[in-house]
Amino acid sequence: MNIHDFFYFLGTPPGDLTKKFVELLFFVLVTYMVVSEHQRERTRELKYLSLAFGMLAMQKLLHPGSSFNGDNPHPYRAGAVAP
């Protein structure tokens, strides 16, 4: 498998699911690290940071198609309008 096949896979629906799963896994791991640090050292900053990353992880879990740039459609999928 070369790099072009991998990038082609990422552009397909199973590849998109893989990308969304990796995003969710990243946010869950960061949330776990911040919460465990908050358990050791009770500071206000860590409390709000754990709350923020927890909300991002919940957003990715409940609505995996959302993004921070307004849910723009993929330019190569059916139904997308060319600029």
Residue pairs with C-beta under 8 A, 6 or more apart in sequence:
8 15
9 15
9 18
10 16
10 18
10 19
11 74
11 76
20 60
20 64
20 65
23 60
23 64
24 57
24 60
24 61
24 64
27 53
27 56
27 57
27 60
28 57
30 53
31 50
31 53
31 54
31 56
31 57
34 46
34 49
34 50
34 53
35 50
35 54
37 46
38 46
38 47
38 49
38 50
59 66
60 66
65 71
73 79
73 80
74 80
75 82
